[in-house]
Amino acid sequence: MQLKLSAIGLSLLATLALLFGGWFLYQKMEIEEPIRAEIGQMQSATLGDFAVSKDKIQIDLKVTNPETFPAEYRNLVAKTEKVAGSKQVTIVVTNQSEAMTDIWKSGQFVFTEAMDLHQYSRIPALIEEWKQTNKLDAASALMDDANIYVYLKKGAEDFYTIIPRSETKEVTARG
């Protein structure tokens, strides 16, 4: 009887090791490696933190070239969602210095108004005004069909944010 219990225990242990080892290997080879390879090819951002859990993928990026980042970001999102399957993908940009975040927050009301009213042509003038008022070294806003990308920089401090454009919040300005 003792021999049978130890054989069953060893068999169970081997099965569990194979099962979880296979799952771990799948996570590494089929999810993490393709995403890391895609991020490694990016010229406009570097990887900060990367975490894959049962139902979520979290990617932290530091933007190094704000002018070319939007195109590479779209490619990263598309490829990551394809690899992720049913996992939720969250990409966080870590360029968020406190001084630049304060500048962003101080003008966010007018920016949000332009977004909600879909008056996107006001945004470049708004960003230029922030640049002049706050004596920024660089300030830009780029737009594609899904997002608006805002970059602010002064000295070593910088701020980068991605604001999704939403058609569900359609507001029409009258008058």
N, CA and C atoms as an extended XYZ file, in Angstrom:
525
Properties=species:S:1:pos:R:3:atomname:S:1:resname:S:1:resid:I:1 pbc="F F F"
N         0.813       -1.191        0.000 N   MET     1
C         0.000        0.000        0.000 CA  MET     1
C         0.865        1.268        0.000 C   MET     1
N         1.963        1.229        0.771 N   GLN     2
C         2.876        2.376        0.843 CA  GLN     2
C         3.460        2.694       -0.522 C   GLN     2
N         3.796        1.687       -1.314 N   LEU     3
C         4.373        1.867       -2.635 CA  LEU     3
C         3.370        2.539       -3.573 C   LEU     3
N         2.128        2.156       -3.489 N   LYS     4
C         1.088        2.727       -4.347 CA  LYS     4
C         0.860        4.198       -4.038 C   LYS     4
N         0.840        4.580       -2.758 N   LEU     5
C         0.637        5.979       -2.395 CA  LEU     5
C         1.793        6.847       -2.882 C   LEU     5
N         2.998        6.356       -2.744 N   SER     6
C         4.134        7.150       -3.219 CA  SER     6
C         4.137        7.228       -4.742 C   SER     6
N         3.724        6.184       -5.439 N   ALA     7
C         3.644        6.219       -6.901 CA  ALA     7
C         2.563        7.210       -7.353 C   ALA     7
N         1.439        7.212       -6.666 N   ILE     8
C         0.357        8.153       -6.995 CA  ILE     8
C         0.820        9.586       -6.722 C   ILE     8
N         1.483        9.798       -5.595 N   GLY     9
C         1.988       11.131       -5.251 CA  GLY     9
C         3.002       11.629       -6.263 C   GLY     9
N         3.937       10.763       -6.647 N   LEU    10
C         4.933       11.149       -7.654 CA  LEU    10
C         4.283       11.411       -9.004 C   LEU    10
N         3.306       10.614       -9.350 N   SER    11
C         2.592       10.798      -10.614 CA  SER    11
C         1.849       12.134      -10.622 C   SER    11
N         1.184       12.453       -9.525 N   LEU    12
C         0.477       13.734       -9.394 CA  LEU    12
C         1.460       14.899       -9.464 C   LEU    12
N         2.566       14.781       -8.772 N   LEU    13
C         3.583       15.833       -8.781 CA  LEU    13
C         4.148       16.044      -10.189 C   LEU    13
N         4.429       14.967      -10.902 N   ALA    14
C         4.955       15.064      -12.267 CA  ALA    14
C         3.914       15.698      -13.196 C   ALA    14
N         2.657       15.325      -13.037 N   THR    15
C         1.587       15.889      -13.869 CA  THR    15
C         1.449       17.384      -13.629 C   THR    15
N         1.443       17.785      -12.361 N   LEU    16
C         1.336       19.210      -12.038 CA  LEU    16
C         2.541       19.991      -12.551 C   LEU    16
N         3.723       19.437      -12.409 N   ALA    17
C         4.932       20.101      -12.907 CA  ALA    17
C         4.871       20.269      -14.423 C   ALA    17
N         4.404       19.246      -15.108 N   LEU    18
C         4.272       19.310      -16.565 CA  LEU    18
C         3.224       20.333      -16.976 C   LEU    18
N         2.092       20.335      -16.279 N   LEU    19
C         1.007       21.255      -16.596 CA  LEU    19
C         1.440       22.708      -16.400 C   LEU    19
N         1.947       23.027      -15.206 N   PHE    20
C         2.340       24.403      -14.934 CA  PHE    20
C         3.605       24.806      -15.688 C   PHE    20
N         4.499       23.867      -15.890 N   GLY    21
C         5.688       24.143      -16.689 CA  GLY    21
C         5.315       24.454      -18.132 C   GLY    21
N         4.345       23.721      -18.662 N   GLY    22
C         3.861       23.979      -20.023 CA  GLY    22
C         3.204       25.334      -20.138 C   GLY    22
N         2.405       25.688      -19.124 N   TRP    23
C         1.749       26.994      -19.126 CA  TRP    23
C         2.787       28.102      -19.048 C   TRP    23
N         3.779       27.949      -18.182 N   PHE    24
C         4.838       28.942      -18.038 CA  PHE    24
C         5.620       29.081      -19.344 C   PHE    24
N         5.939       27.972      -19.970 N   LEU    25
C         6.668       27.989      -21.232 CA  LEU    25
C         5.846       28.663      -22.328 C   LEU    25
N         4.563       28.374      -22.367 N   TYR    26
C         3.674       29.016      -23.336 CA  TYR    26
C         3.679       30.531      -23.129 C   TYR    26
N         3.531       30.981      -21.866 N   GLN    27
C         3.542       32.418      -21.566 CA  GLN    27
C         4.828       33.068      -22.068 C   GLN    27
N         5.960       32.418      -21.792 N   LYS    28
C         7.262       32.964      -22.173 CA  LYS    28
C         7.441       33.018      -23.689 C   LYS    28
N         7.189       31.888      -24.346 N   MET    29
C         7.516       31.765      -25.765 CA  MET    29
C         6.467       32.387      -26.703 C   MET    29
N         5.204       32.282      -26.364 N   GLU    30
C         4.154       32.715      -27.271 CA  GLU    30
C         3.592       34.103      -26.975 C   GLU    30
N         3.833       34.612      -25.785 N   ILE    31
C         3.297       35.932      -25.436 CA  ILE    31
C         4.425       36.921      -25.151 C   ILE    31
N         5.256       36.614      -24.152 N   GLU    32
C         6.285       37.571      -23.747 CA  GLU    32
C         7.338       37.835      -24.816 C   GLU    32
N         7.885       36.795      -25.402 N   GLU    33
C         8.974       36.976      -26.375 CA  GLU    33
C         8.553       37.788      -27.608 C   GLU    33
N         7.398       37.517      -28.236 N   PRO    34
C         7.009       38.344      -29.386 CA  PRO    34
C         6.802       39.818      -29.020 C   PRO    34
N         6.239       40.061      -27.840 N   ILE    35
C         6.017       41.450      -27.420 CA  ILE    35
C         7.350       42.129      -27.123 C   ILE    35
N         8.229       41.444      -26.413 N   ARG    36
C         9.561       42.021      -26.138 CA  ARG    36
C        10.326       42.292      -27.444 C   ARG    36
N        10.201       41.396      -28.401 N   ALA    37
C        10.874       41.595      -29.693 CA  ALA    37
C        10.313       42.826      -30.400 C   ALA    37
N         9.006       43.000      -30.365 N   GLU    38
C         8.380       44.174      -30.996 CA  GLU    38
C         8.834       45.462      -30.325 C   GLU    38
N         8.863       45.473      -29.007 N   ILE    39
C         9.311       46.664      -28.277 CA  ILE    39
C        10.794       46.919      -28.539 C   ILE    39
N        11.578       45.864      -28.644 N   GLY    40
C        13.005       45.996      -28.926 CA  GLY    40
C        13.288       46.642      -30.268 C   GLY    40
N        12.367       46.516      -31.214 N   GLN    41
C        12.534       47.120      -32.539 CA  GLN    41
C        12.128       48.592      -32.565 C   GLN    41
N        11.463       49.048      -31.525 N   MET    42
C        10.999       50.435      -31.498 CA  MET    42
C        12.183       51.392      -31.368 C   MET    42
N        12.160       52.437      -32.180 N   GLN    43
C        13.196       53.468      -32.135 CA  GLN    43
C        12.767       54.652      -31.264 C   GLN    43
N        11.478       54.696      -30.907 N   SER    44
C        10.936       55.877      -30.241 CA  SER    44
C        10.620       55.671      -28.761 C   SER    44
N        10.825       54.464      -28.232 N   ALA    45
C        10.515       54.198      -26.821 CA  ALA    45
C        11.362       53.047      -26.304 C   ALA    45
N        11.527       53.032      -24.992 N   THR    46
C        12.232       51.929      -24.342 CA  THR    46
C        11.296       51.283      -23.323 C   THR    46
N        11.529       50.004      -23.075 N   LEU    47
C        10.702       49.252      -22.146 CA  LEU    47
C        11.105       49.550      -20.716 C   LEU    47
N        10.111       49.876      -19.895 N   GLY    48
C        10.356       50.086      -18.477 CA  GLY    48
C        10.047       48.823      -17.712 C   GLY    48
N         8.782       48.493      -17.599 N   ASP    49
C         8.346       47.308      -16.877 CA  ASP    49
C         7.413       46.516      -17.777 C   ASP    49
N         7.391       45.210      -17.580 N   PHE    50
C         6.578       44.328      -18.416 CA  PHE    50
C         6.056       43.208      -17.535 C   PHE    50
N         4.746       43.073      -17.449 N   ALA    51
C         4.160       42.039      -16.601 CA  ALA    51
C         3.024       41.343      -17.338 C   ALA    51
N         3.051       40.020      -17.296 N   VAL    52
C         1.991       39.218      -17.895 CA  VAL    52
C         1.353       38.403      -16.777 C   VAL    52
N         0.055       38.570      -16.615 N   SER    53
C        -0.663       37.767      -15.629 CA  SER    53
C        -1.700       36.914      -16.361 C   SER    53
N        -2.513       36.268      -15.606 N   LYS    54
C        -3.511       35.351      -16.171 CA  LYS    54
C        -4.426       36.042      -17.180 C   LYS    54
N        -4.855       37.261      -16.869 N   ASP    55
C        -5.821       37.929      -17.733 CA  ASP    55
C        -5.424       39.337      -18.168 C   ASP    55
N        -4.169       39.719      -17.919 N   LYS    56
C        -3.748       41.088      -18.233 CA  LYS    56
C        -2.276       41.150      -18.634 C   LYS    56
N        -1.984       42.058      -19.551 N   ILE    57
C        -0.604       42.357      -19.929 CA  ILE    57
C        -0.391       43.845      -19.678 C   ILE    57
N         0.627       44.176      -18.877 N   GLN    58
C         0.952       45.571      -18.556 CA  GLN    58
C         2.326       45.884      -19.130 C   GLN    58
N         2.391       46.926      -19.966 N   ILE    59
C         3.651       47.341      -20.584 CA  ILE    59
C         3.885       48.808      -20.221 C   ILE    59
N         5.026       49.098      -19.605 N   ASP    60
C         5.400       50.470      -19.286 CA  ASP    60
C         6.497       50.903      -20.255 C   ASP    60
N         6.254       51.997      -20.968 N   LEU    61
C         7.204       52.509      -21.942 CA  LEU    61
C         7.651       53.907      -21.575 C   LEU    61
N         8.895       54.222      -21.900 N   LYS    62
C         9.405       55.594      -21.798 CA  LYS    62
C         9.632       56.082      -23.219 C   LYS    62
N         8.926       57.120      -23.588 N   VAL    63
C         9.037       57.669      -24.940 CA  VAL    63
C        10.337       58.443      -25.051 C   VAL    63
N        11.118       58.121      -26.087 N   THR    64
C        12.393       58.798      -26.325 CA  THR    64
C        12.346       59.678      -27.560 C   THR    64
N        11.431       59.413      -28.479 N   ASN    65
C        11.273       60.222      -29.684 CA  ASN    65
C         9.779       60.439      -29.927 C   ASN    65
N         9.241       61.555      -29.416 N   PRO    66
C         7.792       61.776      -29.502 CA  PRO    66
C         7.260       61.960      -30.923 C   PRO    66
N         8.103       62.327      -31.860 N   GLU    67
C         7.640       62.546      -33.231 CA  GLU    67
C         7.312       61.235      -33.949 C   GLU    67
N         8.082       60.194      -33.703 N   THR    68
C         7.857       58.921      -34.392 CA  THR    68
C         7.089       57.903      -33.545 C   THR    68
N         6.857       58.238      -32.286 N   PHE    69
C         6.183       57.297      -31.400 CA  PHE    69
C         4.777       56.892      -31.845 C   PHE    69
N         3.919       57.808      -32.306 N   PRO    70
C         2.555       57.392      -32.654 CA  PRO    70
C         2.476       56.231      -33.656 C   PRO    70
N         3.280       56.255      -34.681 N   ALA    71
C         3.246       55.164      -35.680 CA  ALA    71
C         3.705       53.852      -35.055 C   ALA    71
N         4.773       53.901      -34.281 N   GLU    72
C         5.259       52.679      -33.632 CA  GLU    72
C         4.285       52.194      -32.558 C   GLU    72
N         3.623       53.119      -31.892 N   TYR    73
C         2.632       52.762      -30.880 CA  TYR    73
C         1.465       51.997      -31.517 C   TYR    73
N         0.974       52.479      -32.645 N   ARG    74
C        -0.124       51.788      -33.342 CA  ARG    74
C         0.282       50.366      -33.716 C   ARG    74
N         1.496       50.211      -34.223 N   ASN    75
C         1.996       48.871      -34.568 CA  ASN    75
C         2.097       47.981      -33.328 C   ASN    75
N         2.609       48.529      -32.231 N   LEU    76
C         2.743       47.769      -30.995 CA  LEU    76
C         1.377       47.321      -30.476 C   LEU    76
N         0.411       48.220      -30.484 N   VAL    77
C        -0.933       47.878      -30.012 CA  VAL    77
C        -1.527       46.759      -30.868 C   VAL    77
N        -1.415       46.878      -32.180 N   ALA    78
C        -1.984       45.867      -33.076 CA  ALA    78
C        -1.336       44.497      -32.854 C   ALA    78
N        -0.020       44.455      -32.803 N   LYS    79
C         0.672       43.172      -32.640 CA  LYS    79
C         0.473       42.586      -31.244 C   LYS    79
N         0.448       43.433      -30.237 N   THR    80
C         0.250       42.964      -28.871 CA  THR    80
C        -1.149       42.382      -28.697 C   THR    80
N        -2.152       43.044      -29.235 N   GLU    81
C        -3.512       42.523      -29.115 CA  GLU    81
C        -3.681       41.203      -29.858 C   GLU    81
N        -2.963       41.054      -30.968 N   LYS    82
C        -3.019       39.787      -31.706 CA  LYS    82
C        -2.406       38.653      -30.881 C   LYS    82
N        -1.283       38.917      -30.251 N   VAL    83
C        -0.584       37.912      -29.448 CA  VAL    83
C        -1.324       37.646      -28.134 C   VAL    83
N        -1.943       38.669      -27.564 N   ALA    84
C        -2.554       38.580      -26.236 CA  ALA    84
C        -3.794       37.704      -26.186 C   ALA    84
N        -4.465       37.557      -27.292 N   GLY    85
C        -5.694       36.775      -27.275 CA  GLY    85
C        -6.765       37.468      -26.451 C   GLY    85
N        -7.238       36.809      -25.397 N   SER    86
C        -8.308       37.378      -24.573 CA  SER    86
C        -7.782       38.219      -23.409 C   SER    86
N        -6.476       38.326      -23.257 N   LYS    87
C        -5.908       39.129      -22.172 CA  LYS    87
C        -6.099       40.618      -22.462 C   LYS    87
N        -6.347       41.381      -21.409 N   GLN    88
C        -6.452       42.823      -21.532 CA  GLN    88
C        -5.043       43.408      -21.629 C   GLN    88
N        -4.815       44.261      -22.616 N   VAL    89
C        -3.501       44.869      -22.811 CA  VAL    89
C        -3.550       46.322      -22.335 C   VAL    89
N        -2.624       46.692      -21.446 N   THR    90
C        -2.513       48.065      -20.962 CA  THR    90
C        -1.099       48.546      -21.240 C   THR    90
N        -1.004       49.628      -22.008 N   ILE    91
C         0.294       50.235      -22.296 CA  ILE    91
C         0.320       51.588      -21.593 C   ILE    91
N         1.295       51.763      -20.706 N   VAL    92
C         1.408       52.980      -19.915 CA  VAL    92
C         2.684       53.708      -20.320 C   VAL    92
N         2.561       54.994      -20.586 N   VAL    93
C         3.726       55.829      -20.890 CA  VAL    93
C         4.187       56.446      -19.580 C   VAL    93
N         5.462       56.268      -19.248 N   THR    94
C         5.985       56.683      -17.943 CA  THR    94
C         6.601       58.079      -17.926 C   THR    94
N         6.592       58.783      -19.041 N   ASN    95
C         7.109       60.160      -19.074 CA  ASN    95
C         6.087       61.048      -18.360 C   ASN    95
N         6.211       61.201      -17.066 N   GLN    96
C         5.215       61.934      -16.296 CA  GLN    96
C         5.880       62.731      -15.166 C   GLN    96
N         6.806       63.611      -15.492 N   SER    97
C         7.452       64.379      -14.425 CA  SER    97
C         6.419       65.272      -13.742 C   SER    97
N         6.642       65.526      -12.475 N   GLU    98
C         5.668       66.277      -11.684 CA  GLU    98
C         5.463       67.702      -12.204 C   GLU    98
N         6.544       68.386      -12.564 N   ALA    99
C         6.435       69.764      -13.034 CA  ALA    99
C         5.645       69.834      -14.341 C   ALA    99
N         5.911       68.920      -15.262 N   MET   100
C         5.199       68.915      -16.536 CA  MET   100
C         3.746       68.440      -16.371 C   MET   100
N         3.510       67.559      -15.421 N   THR   101
C         2.144       67.114      -15.146 CA  THR   101
C         1.319       68.275      -14.619 C   THR   101
N         1.924       69.130      -13.816 N   ASP   102
C         1.217       70.317      -13.324 CA  ASP   102
C         0.837       71.249      -14.470 C   ASP   102
N         1.727       71.420      -15.438 N   ILE   103
C         1.419       72.246      -16.608 CA  ILE   103
C         0.267       71.622      -17.384 C   ILE   103
N         0.312       70.315      -17.559 N   TRP   104
C        -0.749       69.602      -18.265 CA  TRP   104
C        -2.098       69.799      -17.549 C   TRP   104
N        -2.088       69.632      -16.244 N   LYS   105
C        -3.331       69.762      -15.478 CA  LYS   105
C        -3.878       71.182      -15.519 C   LYS   105
N        -2.995       72.169      -15.541 N   SER   106
C        -3.457       73.562      -15.546 CA  SER   106
C        -4.180       73.920      -16.848 C   SER   106
N        -3.857       73.255      -17.926 N   GLY   107
C        -4.517       73.558      -19.199 CA  GLY   107
C        -5.475       72.473      -19.661 C   GLY   107
N        -5.695       71.498      -18.815 N   GLN   108
C        -6.499       70.349      -19.224 CA  GLN   108
C        -7.961       70.695      -19.495 C   GLN   108
N        -8.495       71.682      -18.817 N   PHE   109
C        -9.895       72.047      -19.030 CA  PHE   109
C       -10.126       72.485      -20.475 C   PHE   109
N        -9.301       73.395      -20.972 N   VAL   110
C        -9.452       73.891      -22.338 CA  VAL   110
C        -9.164       72.780      -23.341 C   VAL   110
N        -8.184       71.955      -23.043 N   PHE   111
C        -7.852       70.840      -23.929 CA  PHE   111
C        -9.019       69.853      -24.016 C   PHE   111
N        -9.583       69.517      -22.871 N   THR   112
C       -10.708       68.581      -22.836 CA  THR   112
C       -11.922       69.157      -23.556 C   THR   112
N       -12.127       70.437      -23.415 N   GLU   113
C       -13.227       71.089      -24.125 CA  GLU   113
C       -13.047       70.946      -25.637 C   GLU   113
N       -11.840       71.196      -26.125 N   ALA   114
C       -11.565       71.045      -27.559 CA  ALA   114
C       -11.778       69.596      -28.000 C   ALA   114
N       -11.370       68.650      -27.167 N   MET   115
C       -11.562       67.229      -27.488 CA  MET   115
C       -13.052       66.887      -27.541 C   MET   115
N       -13.786       67.254      -26.503 N   ASP   116
C       -15.196       66.884      -26.423 CA  ASP   116
C       -16.036       67.538      -27.508 C   ASP   116
N       -15.646       68.721      -27.925 N   LEU   117
C       -16.372       69.409      -29.001 CA  LEU   117
C       -15.841       69.023      -30.381 C   LEU   117
N       -14.833       68.137      -30.402 N   HIS   118
C       -14.199       67.686      -31.652 CA  HIS   118
C       -13.657       68.864      -32.457 C   HIS   118
N       -13.123       69.847      -31.745 N   GLN   119
C       -12.488       70.999      -32.375 CA  GLN   119
C       -10.972       70.799      -32.303 C   GLN   119
N       -10.526       69.764      -32.988 N   TYR   120
C        -9.123       69.348      -32.913 CA  TYR   120
C        -8.169       70.404      -33.464 C   TYR   120
N        -8.646       71.262      -34.337 N   SER   121
C        -7.780       72.289      -34.902 CA  SER   121
C        -7.366       73.326      -33.855 C   SER   121
N        -8.051       73.400      -32.734 N   ARG   122
C        -7.668       74.314      -31.646 CA  ARG   122
C        -6.471       73.787      -30.859 C   ARG   122
N        -6.230       72.505      -30.913 N   ILE   123
C        -5.206       71.889      -30.061 CA  ILE   123
C        -3.783       72.371      -30.375 C   ILE   123
N        -3.338       72.440      -31.643 N   PRO   124
C        -1.971       72.939      -31.881 CA  PRO   124
C        -1.741       74.355      -31.342 C   PRO   124
N        -2.731       75.240      -31.479 N   ALA   125
C        -2.591       76.599      -30.953 CA  ALA   125
C        -2.527       76.578      -29.427 C   ALA   125
N        -3.305       75.722      -28.819 N   LEU   126
C        -3.295       75.583      -27.371 CA  LEU   126
C        -1.933       75.097      -26.883 C   LEU   126
N        -1.383       74.098      -27.548 N   ILE   127
C        -0.073       73.563      -27.176 CA  ILE   127
C         1.012       74.630      -27.361 C   ILE   127
N         0.936       75.381      -28.446 N   GLU   128
C         1.906       76.458      -28.686 CA  GLU   128
C         1.795       77.533      -27.606 C   GLU   128
N         0.579       77.836      -27.177 N   GLU   129
C         0.369       78.802      -26.100 CA  GLU   129
C         1.005       78.293      -24.803 C   GLU   129
N         0.839       76.996      -24.494 N   TRP   130
C         1.465       76.413      -23.307 CA  TRP   130
C         2.975       76.523      -23.405 C   TRP   130
N         3.501       76.304      -24.604 N   LYS   131
C         4.948       76.360      -24.811 CA  LYS   131
C         5.471       77.762      -24.501 C   LYS   131
N         4.784       78.776      -25.019 N   GLN   132
C         5.215       80.158      -24.790 CA  GLN   132
C         5.025       80.574      -23.334 C   GLN   132
N         3.865       80.285      -22.773 N   THR   133
C         3.539       80.703      -21.409 CA  THR   133
C         4.468       80.072      -20.377 C   THR   133
N         4.766       78.787      -20.551 N   ASN   134
C         5.567       78.051      -19.570 CA  ASN   134
C         7.040       77.931      -19.956 C   ASN   134
N         7.423       78.605      -21.041 N   LYS   135
C         8.804       78.596      -21.534 CA  LYS   135
C         9.338       77.159      -21.674 C   LYS   135
N         8.568       76.336      -22.384 N   LEU   136
C         8.941       74.943      -22.608 CA  LEU   136
C         9.954       74.832      -23.737 C   LEU   136
N        10.821       73.835      -23.674 N   ASP   137
C        11.777       73.570      -24.738 CA  ASP   137
C        11.078       72.947      -25.939 C   ASP   137
N        10.094       72.108      -25.664 N   ALA   138
C         9.353       71.441      -26.735 CA  ALA   138
C         7.931       71.185      -26.272 C   ALA   138
N         7.016       71.289      -27.207 N   ALA   139
C         5.609       70.975      -26.951 CA  ALA   139
C         4.990       70.605      -28.287 C   ALA   139
N         4.331       69.461      -28.324 N   SER   140
C         3.710       69.051      -29.572 CA  SER   140
C         2.467       68.227      -29.312 C   SER   140
N         1.602       68.236      -30.292 N   ALA   141
C         0.402       67.403      -30.265 CA  ALA   141
C         0.271       66.782      -31.642 C   ALA   141
N         0.223       65.473      -31.674 N   LEU   142
C         0.039       64.736      -32.923 CA  LEU   142
C        -1.266       63.965      -32.820 C   LEU   142
N        -1.893       63.720      -33.963 N   MET   143
C        -3.186       63.059      -33.948 CA  MET   143
C        -3.244       61.990      -35.029 C   MET   143
N        -3.917       60.875      -34.718 N   ASP   144
C        -4.245       59.881      -35.730 CA  ASP   144
C        -5.732       59.573      -35.601 C   ASP   144
N        -6.186       58.534      -36.256 N   ASP   145
C        -7.610       58.243      -36.235 CA  ASP   145
C        -8.121       57.728      -34.895 C   ASP   145
N        -7.228       57.340      -33.979 N   ALA   146
C        -7.662       56.777      -32.698 CA  ALA   146
C        -7.251       57.608      -31.478 C   ALA   146
N        -6.154       58.354      -31.572 N   ASN   147
C        -5.604       59.026      -30.385 CA  ASN   147
C        -5.037       60.402      -30.718 C   ASN   147
N        -4.838       61.172      -29.644 N   ILE   148
C        -4.053       62.406      -29.709 CA  ILE   148
C        -2.879       62.202      -28.754 C   ILE   148
N        -1.683       62.522      -29.228 N   TYR   149
C        -0.441       62.309      -28.483 CA  TYR   149
C         0.125       63.679      -28.121 C   TYR   149
N         0.271       63.950      -26.828 N   VAL   150
C         0.740       65.260      -26.370 CA  VAL   150
C         2.087       65.084      -25.666 C   VAL   150
N         3.034       65.946      -26.038 N   TYR   151
C         4.373       65.903      -25.454 CA  TYR   151
C         4.763       67.297      -24.990 C   TYR   151
N         5.253       67.389      -23.743 N   LEU   152
C         5.751       68.637      -23.165 CA  LEU   152
C         7.137       68.365      -22.585 C   LEU   152
N         8.072       69.306      -22.789 N   LYS   153
C         9.434       69.112      -22.278 CA  LYS   153
C        10.044       70.454      -21.888 C   LYS   153
N        10.712       70.418      -20.737 N   LYS   154
C        11.467       71.588      -20.268 CA  LYS   154
C        12.677       71.061      -19.522 C   LYS   154
N        13.846       71.267      -20.082 N   GLY   155
C        15.062       70.734      -19.485 CA  GLY   155
C        15.034       69.214      -19.500 C   GLY   155
N        15.280       68.616      -18.343 N   ALA   156
C        15.253       67.158      -18.244 CA  ALA   156
C        13.859       66.618      -17.911 C   ALA   156
N        12.928       67.523      -17.621 N   GLU   157
C        11.565       67.140      -17.264 CA  GLU   157
C        10.734       66.984      -18.546 C   GLU   157
N         9.950       65.899      -18.615 N   ASP   158
C         9.059       65.761      -19.763 CA  ASP   158
C         7.758       65.080      -19.367 C   ASP   158
N         6.804       65.175      -20.256 N   PHE   159
C         5.465       64.622      -20.036 CA  PHE   159
C         4.956       64.143      -21.384 C   PHE   159
N         4.411       62.937      -21.389 N   TYR   160
C         3.828       62.390      -22.614 CA  TYR   160
C         2.531       61.698      -22.239 C   TYR   160
N         1.492       61.977      -22.975 N   THR   161
C         0.224       61.313      -22.720 CA  THR   161
C        -0.469       60.965      -24.035 C   THR   161
N        -1.262       59.927      -23.961 N   ILE   162
C        -2.042       59.473      -25.113 CA  ILE   162
C        -3.508       59.604      -24.728 C   ILE   162
N        -4.223       60.426      -25.474 N   ILE   163
C        -5.636       60.647      -25.201 CA  ILE   163
C        -6.449       59.995      -26.305 C   ILE   163
N        -7.262       59.000      -25.940 N   PRO   164
C        -8.080       58.348      -26.967 CA  PRO   164
C        -9.162       59.286      -27.491 C   PRO   164
N        -9.346       59.253      -28.784 N   ARG   165
C       -10.455       59.976      -29.400 CA  ARG   165
C       -11.666       59.066      -29.335 C   ARG   165
N       -12.791       59.619      -28.966 N   SER   166
C       -13.986       58.793      -28.804 CA  SER   166
C       -15.134       59.374      -29.605 C   SER   166
N       -15.753       58.545      -30.401 N   GLU   167
C       -16.921       58.966      -31.156 CA  GLU   167
C       -18.182       58.818      -30.322 C   GLU   167
N       -18.094       58.075      -29.216 N   THR   168
C       -19.270       57.884      -28.387 CA  THR   168
C       -19.614       59.146      -27.594 C   THR   168
N       -18.659       60.033      -27.412 N   LYS   169
C       -18.892       61.283      -26.682 CA  LYS   169
C       -19.130       62.426      -27.665 C   LYS   169
N       -19.789       62.157      -28.729 N   GLU   170
C       -19.998       63.159      -29.766 CA  GLU   170
C       -20.802       64.337      -29.210 C   GLU   170
N       -20.227       65.518      -29.258 N   VAL   171
C       -20.880       66.747      -28.828 CA  VAL   171
C       -20.776       67.723      -29.988 C   VAL   171
N       -21.834       68.393      -30.254 N   THR   172
C       -21.841       69.342      -31.363 CA  THR   172
C       -21.952       70.759      -30.820 C   THR   172
N       -21.057       71.616      -31.231 N   ALA   173
C       -21.109       73.017      -30.823 CA  ALA   173
C       -22.122       73.725      -31.704 C   ALA   173
N       -23.012       74.458      -31.101 N   ARG   174
C       -24.035       75.198      -31.851 CA  ARG   174
C       -23.852       76.678      -31.582 C   ARG   174
N       -23.990       77.464      -32.648 N   GLY   175
C       -23.966       78.900      -32.458 CA  GLY   175
C       -22.699       79.532      -32.761 C   GLY   175
